[in-house]
Amino acid sequence: MFKYLAIVSALIGITACNSGEPSAQTGAATTAAPAEETNPYTPKPYIKIDHPEWSRNAVIYQINTRQFTKEGTFAAAQQQLPRLKELGADILWLMPIHPIGEKNRKGSLGSPYAIKDYFGVNPEFGTLEDLKSFVDAAHALDMYVILDWVANHTAWDNALVVEHTDWYERDWKGDFHPTPWWDWSDIIDLDYSKPALREYMTEAMTYWVTEAGVDGFRCDVAGYVPLDFWDNVRRELDEIKPVFMLAEWQTRDLHARAFDATYAWDWHNAMHNIAVNGADVGALFGYYSANESAWPKDAFRMTFISNHDKNSWEGTQFELFGDALEAAIVLSVVGEGMPLIYNGQEAGNPKRLAFFEKDAIEWRDHPIGALYKQLFALKHQTRALWNSANGARMIPVINSEPDKVFSFVRLGEEDGIFALMNFSAEEKTVSFPENLHHGTYTDYFNGGESRFDEAQKLTLAPWSYRVYLKN
């Protein structure tokens, strides 16, 4: 939701034990024979939920409805759906669609994360029928829609404040309070020790699946809400239809029974440190090592260059990644992870979008958009690049410039890639002492054929990248 959450998540760390892996095809627990169930040494699948089949090679597109179009409405956003389909978007994440609180509001329009009514639609964006029309139109194009859900807190003037006063936490003075330690003065925290609150919030979430036909949720500061609440929500939602759940958090526990995907903040931070702060590619090795060794194989980790928090509070994609931007985008899509694109990236949006005011994106054709389109097409058509266990593992290809050139393969039974990125301001010529990548490939971006053997070297311009398709 807001800046600094990556720091919080890093402090919390990884807390669960990875005792087994799910089926690569379904992500579901494998039924063991009765005799094996009593064997304490038999590995148990960690992930107990089924990922929707349509999420297996999907990419996420985040829509900030207020800024997405000049009108700032669902109806205007619906007109853009064919363009998003052509770009390669699969899952459309709508930022909160609910009425915004007026008491203690920030700015003239307020934060969409200060929820006044969980069952209402913000009139700034349109009506319930407009939202349904947007969802139906997305479904007609084989895209899916998830809503941003704010379970941790409400606006000060949410009706629950009067109707269910006991559902809120209190500070040492006995007053309502915002989330501790943050400057979120426009919201107050809920108290999840109350069973009735849990039931209400679950009913509100199921309402949007049944009434508007949405396909899941992106859950704001998910780690601030008890895990057993999310576990039950996922169970009840899946009884309606298969849903996709994205947690704004970075803890492995969330994947077991509740969430398909979590944020890969550590990936973003490592990539930013390389691009701007002079770190070497060992920062990425640290991320991918933990991702492979400490997280379930079928956990979707959302890799991203930007989102609403990064853009508004920390900087544009150009500010955060500089000359490394295109190479970082390539890695976010062809490396392990479920890629996200934030609206406006594809237009080369040059500004930090205002968060509490109207600040529409200026749309234009831009090379970044063309790059994302090429990469999303590659991801969809190349099985080795599919999400989590349905794709192939990244295996590092050792090269002669290990501090600056990041190289790896993802090789599956049907296809695969060999990818390299020069994360430095100098031209680098690299050789490869091992034969993991040997074979014949096609350069994805220029169509030329290359054969790699023990004598092959490659010269990479500063901040450049190569992606080769296995023949």
Sequence and secondary structure as in RCSB ss.txt:
>XXXX:A:sequence
MFKYLAIVSALIGITACNSGEPSAQTGAATTAAPAEETNPYTPKPYIKIDHPEWSRNAVIYQINTRQFTKEGTFA
AAQQQLPRLKELGADILWLMPIHPIGEKNRKGSLGSPYAIKDYFGVNPEFGTLEDLKSFVDAAHALDMYVILDWV
ANHTAWDNALVVEHTDWYERDWKGDFHPTPWWDWSDIIDLDYSKPALREYMTEAMTYWVTEAGVDGFRCDVAGYV
PLDFWDNVRRELDEIKPVFMLAEWQTRDLHARAFDATYAWDWHNAMHNIAVNGADVGALFGYYSANESAWPKDAF
RMTFISNHDKNSWEGTQFELFGDALEAAIVLSVVGEGMPLIYNGQEAGNPKRLAFFEKDAIEWRDHPIGALYKQL
FALKHQTRALWNSANGARMIPVINSEPDKVFSFVRLGEEDGIFALMNFSAEEKTVSFPENLHHGTYTDYFNGGES
RFDEAQKLTLAPWSYRVYLKN
>XXXX:A:secstr
  TTHHHHHHHH   S       TTT S     HHHHT TTS   S  S   GGGTT  EEEE HHHHSSS SHH
HHHTTHHHHHHHT  EEEE   S B  TT STTT  TTSBS TT   TTT  HHHHHHHHHHHHHTT EEEEEE 
 SEEETT THHHHTGGGB B TTS B  STTS  TTEEEB TT HHHHHHHHHHHHHHHHHS   EEEETTGGGS
 HHHHHHHHHHHHHHS  EEEESS  GGGGTTT SEEE HHHHHHHHHHHHH   THHHHHHHHHHHHHS TT E
EEEES  HHIIIII  HHHHHGGGHHHHHHHHHHSSSEEEEETTGGGT  S   SSS         HHHHHHHHH
HHHHHH GGGSSGGGS  EEE   S TTTEEEEEEE SS EEEEEEE SSS EEE  SS TT EEEEETTT  EE
EE TT  EEE TT EEEEEE 
